[in-house]
C-alpha cells in the first residue's frame, strides 16, 4: 500500500467498537464540519478552519462514552494541550505500508499511555466534560493528519487554508459508508 487515499479508507469510526461509519451516522452527527465547508459564522467567531469532525451523540449525552482506536498504531502523545479545553488529547501514529497517518482525539479522559501499542476498536478514552457549557458542550473532536502530530499535538491551521489542506484529511474521504462510496 502506498497511497494516502488507500490508507485513509482503512480509518474506522472512533465512536463504535466495530468501526462501522454507516452505523455511526445513524447514532452521531458532526457539529462543526471540515475546512472550507465550515460555516462562515464559525470562522468569524473562532477565526479558524476546523480540522476534522466534532462528533455528538444524537441522544445529547456524550460524557463518558467510549472512544476507540480508529486503526492499529502506537500512542505517541497523551496529555493536555494549551488552548484545548475539556480533557486531554491523544495522538496515535498508524503505519499502512509506506504510508503513515496520525489520528487525534480531543476532549477525552485517556485510558492509554504514551508508547502503548493499540489495536483498531480498542477503547483508548472516554469523552470528557467540555466546560463551561456542561452536557451540551461535550463532544469528541477527531481528525486524521498526514503531518506528524506527535511533536505538535495542538497543530491547528487558523485561517491558513493551504496548511489545512496540506496537513489534514477531509473526513468525507474516510467517514463515508462503503455502500455510499460505491454508488458514485
C-alpha angles and dihedrals in degrees: 000000000000111000127089090221092057091049093046090055087064093060109113131205112280093210100055127061089217091051093226110160092190091059090041093063090052091057104028139040135201111244099191118024132217131285116301091015089061108114117254092240091058091051091047092050100042100022092223146097115242117242103207143329131334100204120205125179114238090233089066091236112109103145111112097007114143122259118206134205107260092213140353112289151115123282104236099173136027121167151067119317122204111252095019113108129202116041130328139312125241123196122192124192115216129193120205103178105289093351125089125194133177125215120202126201117189138186091034142132102232124233094181137064133229110272094026118137111228134190128222109272095022116134107252101165149343126243110266132215111277107209144238096021097053118204096358092057097049114110144130118256108206129177140162121221137191088197117082105261094179093089095034108031092166095055108149127170099218105194094333102118093181091056091048092052094043097050109028133058119230105244090228087074094059108021103053110108112251093243091057094047090052093051095066 
